[in-house]
Amino acid sequence: MEQRMQSIRGMKLKTVLVEQIAAYQKGDGWEYLCSEPVLLFQSKSDPNQKTYWILSWRETEEGDDELLIDETHDADSLSQFQWVEGFRKPVIVSSSIRLENASVQSMVVYGYKDEEQEFLTSIVLELEDVYVTFTSGPVFTVTVTKTFLENVDGELFRVGE
């Protein structure tokens, strides 16, 4: 898992795609409620090199929410979105959270461990000017703020510090 996290460091987080979104101003930032966001990362050196993280969740046997990350490099595999033909290439129809010129500087991953494995619950991406926190559940909470939000779960690891 840490290697996958390390691979997006330095990439631009271009947008967060969602089917529907509710937005609320909260303090110095914004809080978004959505289901299963898709993060689009783009290489700084090669704009055609894209990585998509499809975030989802499941409830563990103990009743906790676990954050799941499925990675793909193929936009065609994003079947949860409607596609519109007729442009030079098909266009994804979605709501989005757009983060301009936002390179991933570092990441903090939260969750818990049992005897056998780690369970992710949320991640915080430090971008150039903001922090973006993704917290799992039946409805994801995405928080964009100028200050680092401490998480209530245990820190599992950091990438990029």
C-alpha positions in Angstrom: 0.0 0.0 0.0 2.8 2.4 0.9 4.4 2.0 -2.5 1.1 2.8 -4.3 0.9 5.9 -2.1 4.5 6.9 -2.9 3.8 6.6 -6.6 1.4 9.7 -6.7 3.8 11.9 -4.7 4.7 14.9 -7.0 1.8 14.3 -9.3 -1.0 16.9 -9.7 -4.3 16.1 -8.2 -6.3 17.6 -11.1 -9.9 16.9 -9.9 -12.1 14.7 -7.7 -14.9 13.2 -9.8 -18.2 12.3 -8.1 -21.7 11.4 -9.3 -23.4 13.9 -6.9 -22.0 16.3 -4.3 -23.2 18.5 -1.5 -20.9 21.4 -0.6 -20.7 23.3 2.7 -18.4 26.1 3.7 -16.7 25.1 7.0 -14.3 27.5 8.7 -11.4 28.4 6.3 -12.3 25.6 3.9 -15.0 23.5 2.4 -16.6 20.2 3.2 -18.1 18.0 0.5 -20.3 15.0 1.0 -20.4 12.4 -1.8 -20.3 8.7 -2.6 -17.2 7.0 -3.9 -15.0 9.8 -5.2 -12.6 9.2 -8.0 -9.3 11.1 -7.8 -7.5 12.0 -11.1 -3.8 12.4 -10.8 -1.6 13.6 -13.7 2.1 13.5 -14.1 3.8 16.9 -14.2 6.2 15.8 -16.9 3.8 13.8 -19.1 0.2 15.1 -19.2 -0.9 11.9 -20.9 0.2 9.8 -17.9 -2.8 9.7 -15.6 -3.7 7.6 -12.5 -7.2 7.3 -11.2 -7.9 6.3 -7.6 -11.4 5.0 -7.1 -12.3 5.3 -3.4 -14.9 3.1 -1.9 -15.7 1.6 1.5 -16.9 -1.4 3.3 -18.0 -2.2 6.8 -15.7 -4.6 8.6 -17.0 -7.4 10.8 -16.4 -5.1 13.8 -18.7 -2.4 12.3 -15.9 0.0 11.3 -15.7 1.8 8.0 -12.8 0.7 5.9 -11.4 2.9 3.0 -10.7 0.9 -0.1 -8.5 2.3 -3.0 -8.7 0.8 -6.5 -6.1 2.2 -8.9 -6.4 2.3 -12.7 -4.7 4.1 -15.5 -7.6 3.6 -17.9 -10.4 6.2 -17.9 -12.6 3.7 -19.8 -12.8 1.6 -16.6 -14.7 4.3 -14.8 -18.1 2.7 -15.4 -19.9 4.6 -12.6 -20.0 7.8 -14.8 -22.0 8.6 -17.8 -19.9 9.1 -21.0 -20.8 11.5 -23.8 -19.7 10.6 -27.3 -19.2 13.2 -30.2 -16.2 15.0 -29.0 -12.6 14.3 -30.0 -12.7 11.8 -27.2 -15.5 10.8 -24.9 -16.3 13.2 -22.0 -17.1 12.1 -18.5 -20.3 13.6 -17.1 -19.9 14.2 -13.3 -19.7 16.7 -10.6 -16.2 17.6 -9.5 -14.0 19.3 -7.0 -11.3 21.0 -9.1 -7.9 21.8 -7.5 -5.8 23.8 -9.8 -2.0 23.4 -9.9 -2.1 21.1 -6.9 0.9 18.8 -6.6 0.9 16.1 -3.9 3.6 17.1 -1.5 3.0 14.4 1.2 0.3 12.2 2.6 -0.8 10.9 6.0 -2.8 7.7 6.2 -5.1 6.9 9.1 -6.7 3.7 10.2 -6.1 0.8 12.6 -4.2 -2.5 12.7 -5.2 -5.9 14.0 -3.0 -8.9 14.3 -3.1 -9.6 10.6 -3.5 -6.4 8.6 -4.0 -2.7 8.3 -7.4 -1.1 7.7 -7.4 2.4 6.2 -10.2 4.8 7.3 -9.0 8.1 5.8 -6.1 9.9 4.0 -4.9 13.5 4.1 -3.1 14.8 1.0 -0.9 17.8 1.5 -1.0 19.8 -1.7 0.9 23.0 -2.5 -1.6 25.4 -0.8 -4.3 23.2 0.8 -4.9 19.9 2.6 -7.5 17.5 1.3 -8.9 14.9 3.7 -10.9 11.9 2.5 -12.9 10.1 5.2 -14.6 6.8 4.3 -18.2 5.7 5.1 -21.5 5.2 3.2 -21.1 8.9 2.5 -17.6 10.1 2.0 -16.5 13.4 3.6 -14.0 15.4 1.6 -12.5 18.4 3.4 -10.4 21.0 1.7 -8.7 23.4 4.1 -5.6 25.6 4.5 -4.8 23.9 7.8 -4.0 20.3 8.6 -6.9 18.4 10.2 -6.0 15.9 12.8 -7.8 12.6 12.5 -9.4 10.6 15.3 -8.0 7.3 14.1 -4.5 6.1 14.6 -1.9 7.2 12.2 -0.7 4.2 10.1 2.1 5.9 8.1 3.3 9.0 6.3 4.5 9.4 2.8 6.9 12.2 1.7 8.2 13.7 4.8 
